Protein backbone atom coordinates (compact mmCIF):
# COMPACT_ATOMS: atom_id res chain seq x y z
CA UNK A 1 0.00 0.00 0.00
CA UNK A 2 1.33 3.46 -0.89
CA UNK A 3 2.67 5.41 2.08
CA UNK A 4 2.85 2.36 4.32
CA UNK A 5 5.94 0.71 5.72
CA UNK A 6 5.36 -2.72 7.19
CA UNK A 7 8.05 -3.62 9.69
CA UNK A 8 8.28 -5.58 12.91
CA UNK A 9 11.59 -4.11 14.08
CA UNK A 10 13.33 -0.74 13.97
CA UNK A 11 17.13 -0.85 14.19
CA UNK A 12 19.38 2.09 15.06
CA UNK A 13 22.95 2.10 13.70
CA UNK A 14 24.46 2.01 17.19
CA UNK A 15 21.72 2.06 19.80
CA UNK A 16 20.11 -1.29 19.09
CA UNK A 17 16.69 -2.47 17.95
CA UNK A 18 13.11 -2.14 19.11
CA UNK A 19 10.02 -4.05 18.02
CA UNK A 20 7.50 -1.76 16.31
CA UNK A 21 4.70 -3.01 18.55
CA UNK A 22 6.40 -0.98 21.31
CA UNK A 23 5.84 2.11 19.16
CA UNK A 24 2.26 1.25 18.22
CA UNK A 25 1.17 0.15 21.68
CA UNK A 26 3.24 2.72 23.54
CA UNK A 27 1.99 5.83 21.75
CA UNK A 28 -0.47 8.07 23.54
CA UNK A 29 -3.97 7.46 22.16
CA UNK A 30 -5.26 10.88 23.22
CA UNK A 31 -3.93 13.99 24.92
CA UNK A 32 -5.20 17.41 25.91
CA UNK A 33 -4.06 20.56 27.64
CA UNK A 34 -6.77 22.64 29.32
CA UNK A 35 -6.84 25.99 31.04
CA UNK A 36 -9.03 25.37 34.06
CA UNK A 37 -9.31 29.09 34.88
CA UNK A 38 -10.86 30.03 31.52
CA UNK A 39 -11.95 26.51 30.65
CA UNK A 40 -10.44 26.59 27.19
CA UNK A 41 -8.86 23.69 25.32
CA UNK A 42 -5.34 24.80 24.37
CA UNK A 43 -4.30 21.72 22.39
CA UNK A 44 -5.50 18.17 21.93
CA UNK A 45 -5.72 14.97 19.93
CA UNK A 46 -8.56 12.42 19.82
CA UNK A 47 -10.72 14.55 22.11
CA UNK A 48 -14.30 15.48 21.19
CA UNK A 49 -15.13 17.76 24.11
CA UNK A 50 -14.37 18.65 27.69
CA UNK A 51 -16.92 19.13 30.46
CA UNK A 52 -16.52 21.77 33.14
CA UNK A 53 -18.23 20.04 36.08
CA UNK A 54 -17.47 22.74 38.62
CA UNK A 55 -14.39 24.12 40.33
CA UNK A 56 -11.42 21.83 39.64
CA UNK A 57 -13.56 19.03 38.16
CA UNK A 58 -13.41 18.17 34.46
CA UNK A 59 -14.39 15.36 32.07
CA UNK A 60 -12.39 14.59 28.93
CA UNK A 61 -14.40 12.85 26.18
CA UNK A 62 -12.68 10.90 23.38
CA UNK A 63 -13.52 10.62 19.70
CA UNK A 64 -12.03 7.13 19.30
CA UNK A 65 -13.04 5.23 22.44
CA UNK A 66 -10.71 2.90 24.28
CA UNK A 67 -11.21 -0.86 24.21
CA UNK A 68 -11.44 -1.28 28.00
CA UNK A 69 -11.50 0.99 31.02
CA UNK A 70 -8.17 -0.35 32.27
CA UNK A 71 -5.98 2.12 30.38
CA UNK A 72 -3.45 4.47 31.95
CA UNK A 73 -4.05 8.19 32.49
CA UNK A 74 -0.89 10.18 33.25
CA UNK A 75 -1.72 13.78 34.15
CA UNK A 76 -0.11 16.93 35.49
CA UNK A 77 -1.08 20.47 36.44
CA UNK A 78 0.34 23.83 37.37
CA UNK A 79 -0.51 27.39 38.21
CA UNK A 80 -3.29 29.17 40.03
CA UNK A 81 -1.22 32.03 41.38
CA UNK A 82 -1.71 30.98 45.00
CA UNK A 83 1.79 29.65 45.52
CA UNK A 84 0.37 26.50 47.13
CA UNK A 85 1.30 23.00 46.06
CA UNK A 86 -1.06 21.55 43.51
CA UNK A 87 -2.21 18.05 42.65
CA UNK A 88 -4.34 16.23 40.12
CA UNK A 89 -6.40 13.10 40.64
CA UNK A 90 -8.17 10.66 38.33
CA UNK A 91 -11.74 10.48 39.59
CA UNK A 92 -13.42 8.09 37.13
CA UNK A 93 -12.52 6.22 33.96
CA UNK A 94 -14.81 4.89 31.21
CA UNK A 95 -13.98 3.71 27.69
CA UNK A 96 -15.15 7.01 26.22
CA UNK A 97 -14.03 9.51 28.84
CA UNK A 98 -12.22 10.16 32.07
CA UNK A 99 -12.82 12.58 34.92
CA UNK A 100 -10.02 14.51 36.59
CA UNK A 101 -9.91 16.70 39.67
CA UNK A 102 -7.36 19.40 40.44
CA UNK A 103 -6.78 20.82 43.89
CA UNK A 104 -4.33 22.74 46.04
CA UNK A 105 -2.78 20.69 48.79
CA UNK A 106 -1.95 23.27 51.43
CA UNK A 107 -5.51 24.28 52.30
CA UNK A 108 -7.40 21.10 53.21
CA UNK A 109 -7.13 19.84 49.64
CA UNK A 110 -9.87 22.05 48.22
CA UNK A 111 -10.63 21.76 44.51
CA UNK A 112 -9.12 24.55 42.50
CA UNK A 113 -9.12 25.70 38.87
CA UNK A 114 -5.55 25.60 37.61
CA UNK A 115 -4.12 27.35 34.56
CA UNK A 116 -2.41 24.32 33.03
CA UNK A 117 -3.99 20.87 33.15
CA UNK A 118 -2.41 18.21 30.97
CA UNK A 119 -3.54 14.64 30.57
CA UNK A 120 -3.06 11.78 28.12
CA UNK A 121 -4.23 8.19 27.79
CA UNK A 122 -2.24 5.05 27.04
CA UNK A 123 -3.81 1.71 26.23
CA UNK A 124 -5.69 -0.10 23.47
CA UNK A 125 -8.18 1.62 21.20
CA UNK A 126 -11.63 0.18 20.52
CA UNK B 1 -9.51 20.33 0.92
CA UNK B 2 -11.25 17.14 -0.10
CA UNK B 3 -11.51 14.43 2.56
CA UNK B 4 -10.12 11.09 1.34
CA UNK B 5 -12.55 8.18 1.11
CA UNK B 6 -12.24 7.03 4.72
CA UNK B 7 -14.91 4.34 4.85
CA UNK B 8 -13.26 1.31 6.45
CA UNK B 9 -10.25 3.36 7.61
CA UNK B 10 -9.52 3.17 11.32
CA UNK B 11 -10.96 6.24 13.06
CA UNK B 12 -7.60 6.95 14.74
CA UNK B 13 -5.96 7.16 11.30
CA UNK B 14 -8.65 9.58 10.16
CA UNK B 15 -7.97 11.76 13.19
CA UNK B 16 -4.25 11.72 12.37
CA UNK B 17 -5.09 12.93 8.86
CA UNK B 18 -7.33 15.66 10.26
CA UNK B 19 -4.71 16.82 12.76
CA UNK B 20 -2.23 17.24 9.94
CA UNK B 21 -4.51 18.89 7.37
CA UNK B 22 -7.28 20.80 9.17
CA UNK B 23 -7.08 24.03 11.14
CA UNK B 24 -8.75 23.80 14.58
CA UNK B 25 -12.09 25.62 14.84
CA UNK B 26 -12.87 27.36 18.14
CA UNK B 27 -16.64 27.26 18.56
CA UNK B 28 -18.41 29.92 20.61
CA UNK B 29 -21.23 27.50 21.41
CA UNK B 30 -21.51 25.90 24.83
CA UNK B 31 -24.02 23.36 26.13
CA UNK B 32 -24.96 23.99 29.76
CA UNK B 33 -26.66 21.06 31.48
CA UNK B 34 -27.76 19.80 34.89
CA UNK B 35 -27.71 16.03 35.36
CA UNK B 36 -28.23 16.07 39.12
CA UNK B 37 -30.30 18.29 41.38
CA UNK B 38 -27.51 18.10 43.94
CA UNK B 39 -24.79 19.41 41.65
CA UNK B 40 -24.03 22.66 39.88
CA UNK B 41 -24.58 23.21 36.17
CA UNK B 42 -21.97 21.59 33.91
CA UNK B 43 -20.65 23.08 30.70
CA UNK B 44 -19.66 21.14 27.60
CA UNK B 45 -16.93 22.78 25.52
CA UNK B 46 -16.38 21.44 21.97
CA UNK B 47 -12.83 20.47 21.12
CA UNK B 48 -11.44 22.66 18.28
CA UNK B 49 -9.89 19.72 16.40
CA UNK B 50 -13.10 17.71 16.71
CA UNK B 51 -15.13 20.68 15.43
CA UNK B 52 -12.83 20.91 12.41
CA UNK B 53 -13.55 17.23 11.68
CA UNK B 54 -17.30 17.76 12.02
CA UNK B 55 -17.33 20.74 9.66
CA UNK B 56 -15.06 18.96 7.16
CA UNK B 57 -17.19 15.80 6.89
CA UNK B 58 -16.21 12.26 5.99
CA UNK B 59 -14.26 11.67 9.24
CA UNK B 60 -16.56 11.12 12.23
CA UNK B 61 -18.82 8.08 12.66
CA UNK B 62 -22.59 8.57 13.17
CA UNK B 63 -23.51 9.29 16.77
CA UNK B 64 -25.55 6.08 17.07
CA UNK B 65 -22.26 4.17 16.98
CA UNK B 66 -21.32 5.71 20.34
CA UNK B 67 -24.72 4.84 21.75
CA UNK B 68 -24.23 1.20 20.75
CA UNK B 69 -20.83 1.14 22.44
CA UNK B 70 -22.34 2.75 25.53
CA UNK B 71 -25.00 0.02 25.65
CA UNK B 72 -22.28 -2.62 25.54
CA UNK B 73 -20.30 -0.91 28.29
CA UNK B 74 -23.41 -0.70 30.49
CA UNK B 75 -23.72 -4.49 30.58
CA UNK B 76 -22.79 -5.89 34.01
CA UNK B 77 -20.37 -8.42 32.52
CA UNK B 78 -18.62 -5.86 30.28
CA UNK B 79 -14.88 -6.36 30.04
CA UNK B 80 -13.89 -4.99 26.64
CA UNK B 81 -15.52 -3.68 23.49
CA UNK B 82 -16.19 -6.31 20.84
CA UNK B 83 -17.95 -3.95 18.43
CA UNK B 84 -15.26 -1.30 18.08
CA UNK B 85 -15.36 -1.97 14.33
CA UNK B 86 -18.52 0.17 14.25
CA UNK B 87 -16.30 3.23 14.77
CA UNK B 88 -14.16 2.36 11.77
CA UNK B 89 -16.43 0.58 9.30
CA UNK B 90 -19.63 2.62 9.48
CA UNK B 91 -20.09 5.20 6.73
CA UNK B 92 -18.69 8.50 8.12
CA UNK B 93 -20.93 11.51 8.64
CA UNK B 94 -21.09 14.13 5.88
CA UNK B 95 -20.06 17.72 6.62
CA UNK B 96 -22.13 19.31 9.39
CA UNK B 97 -22.93 22.91 10.16
CA UNK B 98 -21.63 24.18 13.49
CA UNK B 99 -25.14 23.95 14.93
CA UNK B 100 -25.56 20.36 13.71
CA UNK B 101 -22.15 19.51 15.18
CA UNK B 102 -23.22 20.85 18.59
CA UNK B 103 -26.39 18.72 18.47
CA UNK B 104 -24.28 15.68 17.59
CA UNK B 105 -21.84 16.43 20.39
CA UNK B 106 -24.64 16.82 22.92
CA UNK B 107 -25.97 13.39 21.97
CA UNK B 108 -22.47 11.92 22.15
CA UNK B 109 -21.02 13.46 25.32
CA UNK B 110 -23.96 14.48 27.53
CA UNK B 111 -25.96 11.78 29.36
CA UNK B 112 -29.08 10.67 27.49
CA UNK B 113 -31.11 11.31 30.65
CA UNK B 114 -30.43 15.01 30.11
CA UNK B 115 -30.95 15.52 26.37
CA UNK B 116 -33.78 13.06 25.74
CA UNK B 117 -36.27 15.06 27.83
CA UNK B 118 -34.37 18.26 28.46
CA UNK B 119 -37.49 20.48 28.65
CA UNK B 120 -40.08 18.18 30.22
CA UNK B 121 -39.51 19.09 33.88
CA UNK B 122 -40.34 22.19 35.85
CA UNK B 123 -37.29 23.86 34.38
CA UNK B 124 -34.98 23.00 31.46
CA UNK B 125 -32.09 20.64 32.16
CA UNK B 126 -30.03 21.88 29.23
CA UNK B 127 -29.41 25.07 27.28
CA UNK B 128 -27.27 25.78 24.23
CA UNK B 129 -25.75 29.23 24.50
CA UNK B 130 -22.82 31.34 23.37
CA UNK B 131 -19.66 31.56 25.43
CA UNK B 132 -20.33 35.26 26.06
CA UNK B 133 -23.57 34.43 27.86
CA UNK B 134 -21.73 32.59 30.62
CA UNK B 135 -20.42 34.46 33.68
CA UNK B 136 -17.19 36.28 32.89
CA UNK B 137 -15.43 34.93 35.97
CA UNK B 138 -15.64 31.62 37.81
CA UNK B 139 -16.66 33.21 41.10
CA UNK B 140 -19.09 30.91 42.95
CA UNK B 141 -18.64 28.37 40.14
CA UNK B 142 -20.05 25.54 42.25
CA UNK B 143 -23.33 27.43 42.67
CA UNK B 144 -23.99 28.01 38.97
CA UNK B 145 -27.43 26.91 37.77
CA UNK B 146 -29.29 27.38 34.51
CA UNK B 147 -30.91 30.79 34.85
CA UNK B 148 -34.07 32.16 33.31
CA UNK B 149 -31.96 34.67 31.38
CA UNK B 150 -29.80 31.95 29.92
CA UNK B 151 -32.84 29.86 29.10
CA UNK B 152 -34.52 32.73 27.28
CA UNK B 153 -31.36 33.47 25.36
CA UNK B 154 -30.95 29.89 24.12
Contacts between the chains, C-beta under 8 A, distances in Angstrom:
chain1	res1	chain2	res2	distance
A	29	B	12	7.2
A	32	B	47	7.6
A	37	B	138	6.9
A	39	B	43	6.9
A	39	B	45	6.1
A	39	B	138	7.9
A	40	B	45	7.4
A	41	B	45	6.4
A	41	B	47	5.5
A	41	B	48	6.2
A	44	B	47	5.4
A	44	B	48	7.4
A	44	B	49	5.6
A	45	B	15	6.9
A	45	B	19	5.9
A	45	B	49	6.8
A	46	B	12	6.9
A	46	B	15	5.5
A	47	B	47	4.5
A	47	B	49	7.1
A	47	B	50	6.6
A	48	B	46	7.6
A	48	B	47	5.6
A	48	B	50	4.5
A	48	B	105	6.4
A	48	B	108	6.3
A	48	B	109	6.0
A	49	B	44	5.3
A	49	B	45	6.1
A	49	B	46	5.3
A	49	B	47	5.5
A	49	B	50	6.8
A	49	B	105	5.6
A	49	B	108	7.9
A	49	B	109	4.8
A	50	B	44	7.7
A	50	B	45	5.1
A	50	B	47	6.9
A	51	B	42	5.4
A	51	B	43	6.9
A	51	B	44	5.4
A	51	B	45	7.5
A	51	B	109	7.1
A	52	B	42	6.4
A	52	B	43	4.3
A	52	B	44	8.0
A	52	B	45	6.7
A	53	B	39	7.6
A	53	B	40	7.9
A	53	B	42	5.0
A	54	B	39	7.1
A	54	B	40	4.9
A	54	B	42	7.3
A	54	B	141	5.9
A	54	B	142	4.8
A	54	B	144	7.9
A	55	B	138	6.9
A	55	B	141	4.7
A	55	B	142	5.3
A	59	B	109	7.9
A	61	B	108	7.3
A	61	B	109	4.4
A	63	B	11	6.9
A	63	B	15	6.1
A	63	B	50	5.9
A	63	B	53	7.5
A	63	B	60	7.0
A	64	B	11	4.5
A	64	B	12	5.0
A	64	B	15	6.5
A	64	B	87	6.2
A	65	B	66	7.4
A	65	B	69	5.8
A	65	B	81	6.9
A	65	B	84	7.2
A	65	B	87	6.9
A	67	B	80	5.1
A	67	B	81	5.2
A	67	B	84	6.3
A	68	B	79	6.7
A	68	B	80	4.5
A	68	B	81	7.4
A	69	B	73	7.8
A	94	B	73	6.7
A	95	B	69	7.0
A	95	B	73	5.6
A	95	B	81	6.3
A	96	B	66	6.8
A	96	B	69	7.1
A	96	B	70	7.2
A	96	B	73	7.7
A	97	B	109	7.4
A	113	B	138	5.9
A	113	B	141	7.4
A	125	B	10	8.0
A	125	B	12	5.7
A	125	B	84	7.2
A	126	B	69	6.8
A	126	B	81	4.3
A	126	B	84	3.3
A	126	B	87	6.1
